[in-house]
Amino acid sequence: MRLDLFSLRLFIAVAEERSIARAAAREHVVASAVSKRLAALESETRVALLKRHAKGVDLTPAGAMLLARARDIVRSVELTASEVGEFATDGYAQIRLAANPSSVVQFLAEDLAAFLKANPRTKIDLTELFSVEVVRAVADGQADVGIYCAPVAPHGLVSLPYRRDELVLAVPRSHPLARHRTVDFAAAVGYDFVGFFPTLSIESVYPALASRAHSRVRVQIANFDATCRMVQAGLGIALVPFGAARPHFTGTGLLSVRLKDAWARRQLHLCLRESDQPRASARELVEFLSARAHASKR
């Protein structure tokens, strides 16, 4: 018996739509081509698969059995194609990772080095995006794995905890806020800021915060190192992840001031698409990074 994949797809469409015409429209083929494929299937199986009537078609008992098998076959082929598609032309498994700047600067170098050491036949295609863009890239299938920061898990994604970081104020030693070890963010909004609030995830997660800070932004820049240099030059203060700016708080005339606000302590998350069967290598990366982050808390 010779059963081709395209004919099985058309049969599934007809069975689900209960109509050859609707199935043809769904699969973007002409109805006569669908009828010809169905006739060929019945010829190959030597049994009636459909009962045709004025309102459409119904499955025969044999057709119902074939429908279940056909769905399994198509699903298996799609999964196989997805798993084979993980590999680059050189045979290495390739994972598309989208991550926000905070995770890239603070954690990913060591974590990815450890993963690639344990998985030498894997490549990582890393793209740095803001958290809002990371979520969109994973949801749209442009990335296999994402790392983002948001207080609520995005719809349609499976999220796992990754690392934690803390936002602090970077201020020059001569700044009035430098006299304090901790402050409420409200005490800082009257000063000039250096930052990139329009697209930084802070705006989407904490809109009230962003609107207050944005009113005093003198210089907009997204790079953490450049931001700290601007602060050192006296152009304003900045809201930065402590781990990303840590090197600038030693012998540079720059101080970190902790914030009392609860939102300053942030949870970073790993995410995969919820509806798809995740690629094996992508799932392995998520499990590895989650386990490594968990171990670091001990």
Residue pairs with C-beta under 8 A, 6 or more apart in sequence:
1 44
1 45
2 44
3 41
3 44
3 73
5 73
5 74
5 77
6 37
7 37
7 38
7 40
7 41
8 41
8 70
8 73
8 74
9 27
9 74
10 23
10 27
10 29
10 34
10 37
10 38
11 37
11 38
11 41
11 49
11 66
11 67
11 70
12 67
12 70
12 71
12 74
13 23
13 26
13 27
13 34
14 20
14 23
14 34
14 38
14 50
14 57
15 59
15 63
15 67
16 23
17 23
17 26
17 56
18 56
18 57
18 58
19 56
19 57
20 31
20 34
20 35
20 38
20 56
20 57
21 31
22 56
23 34
24 30
24 31
24 33
24 34
27 34
38 49
38 50
41 49
41 66
42 48
42 49
42 50
45 62
45 66
47 60
47 62
48 60
48 62
48 63
49 59
49 60
49 62
49 63
49 66
50 57
50 58
50 59
50 60
50 63
51 57
51 58
51 59
51 60
59 67
79 277
82 277
82 279
83 279
83 280
85 279
86 93
86 94
86 95
86 279
86 280
86 281
86 282
87 93
87 94
88 94
88 123
91 121
92 121
92 122
92 123
93 119
93 121
93 122
93 123
93 281
94 122
94 123
94 124
94 125
94 281
95 122
95 123
95 124
95 125
95 144
95 145
95 279
95 281
95 282
95 285
96 125
96 127
96 142
96 143
96 144
96 145
97 124
97 125
97 126
97 127
97 143
97 144
97 145
97 146
97 147
97 285
98 126
98 127
98 128
98 129
98 133
98 134
98 137
98 138
98 142
98 143
98 145
98 146
98 147
99 108
99 126
99 127
99 128
99 129
99 134
99 146
99 147
99 148
100 128
100 129
100 130
100 131
100 134
100 147
100 148
100 149
100 201
100 268
101 128
101 130
101 222
101 224
101 244
102 149
102 165
102 241
102 243
102 244
102 266
102 268
103 147
103 162
103 163
103 268
104 126
104 128
105 224
105 241
105 243
105 244
106 163
106 165
106 241
106 243
106 244
107 162
107 163
107 243
107 268
107 293
108 126
108 147
111 289
111 292
111 293
112 124
112 126
114 288
114 292
115 122
115 124
115 285
115 288
115 289
116 122
116 124
118 288
119 281
119 284
122 281
124 285
127 137
127 143
129 137
130 199
130 200
130 201
131 148
131 149
131 150
131 201
131 204
131 205
132 148
132 199
132 201
132 204
134 143
134 146
134 147
134 148
134 271
135 146
135 148
135 150
135 154
135 157
135 271
137 143
137 146
138 144
138 145
138 146
138 157
138 271
138 272
138 273
139 154
139 156
139 157
139 273
141 273
141 276
144 272
144 278
144 279
144 281
144 282
145 270
145 271
145 272
145 282
145 285
145 286
146 157
146 270
146 271
146 272
147 162
147 268
147 269
147 270
147 271
147 289
148 154
148 201
148 268
148 269
148 271
149 201
149 205
149 266
149 267
149 268
149 269
150 201
150 204
150 205
150 269
151 205
151 263
151 267
153 159
153 269
153 271
154 271
156 273
156 274
156 275
157 271
157 272
157 273
157 274
158 271
158 272
158 273
158 274
159 269
159 270
159 271
160 269
160 270
160 271
160 286
160 290
161 267
161 268
161 269
161 270
161 290
161 293
161 294
162 267
162 268
162 269
162 270
162 289
162 290
162 293
163 268
163 293
163 296
164 265
164 266
164 267
164 268
165 241
165 242
165 243
165 244
165 266
165 268
166 241
166 242
166 243
166 258
166 264
166 265
166 266
167 239
167 240
167 241
167 242
167 259
167 263
167 264
167 266
168 239
168 240
168 241
168 242
168 245
168 256
168 257
168 258
168 259
168 264
169 177
169 183
169 188
169 237
169 238
169 239
169 240
169 256
169 257
169 258
169 259
170 227
170 228
170 231
170 237
170 238
170 239
170 240
170 245
170 248
170 249
170 254
170 255
170 256
171 177
171 178
171 231
171 237
171 254
171 255
171 256
171 257
172 178
172 231
172 232
172 234
172 237
172 253
172 254
172 255
173 253
173 254
173 255
175 191
175 237
175 255
177 183
177 187
177 188
177 191
177 237
177 257
178 255
178 257
180 187
180 257
181 257
181 258
182 257
182 258
182 259
182 260
183 257
183 258
183 259
183 260
184 259
184 260
184 261
185 209
185 259
185 260
185 261
185 264
188 237
189 212
189 213
189 215
189 216
190 216
191 216
191 236
191 237
192 216
192 217
192 218
192 235
192 236
192 237
193 213
193 214
193 216
193 217
193 218
193 236
193 237
193 238
193 239
194 217
194 218
194 219
194 221
194 227
194 230
194 231
194 235
194 236
194 237
194 238
195 213
195 217
195 220
195 221
195 227
195 238
195 239
196 220
196 221
196 222
197 203
197 210
197 213
197 214
197 217
197 220
198 214
198 220
199 222
200 210
200 222
202 209
202 210
202 213
202 239
203 210
203 214
205 263
206 263
209 263
213 239
216 236
217 236
218 235
218 236
219 230
219 235
219 236
221 227
221 230
224 240
224 241
224 244
224 245
225 248
227 238
227 240
227 245
228 238
228 240
228 245
228 248
228 252
228 254
229 248
230 236
230 238
231 237
231 238
231 254
232 248
232 252
232 253
232 254
238 245
241 266
242 256
245 254
245 256
248 254
249 255
249 256
258 264
270 286
270 289
270 290
272 278
272 282
272 283
272 286
278 286
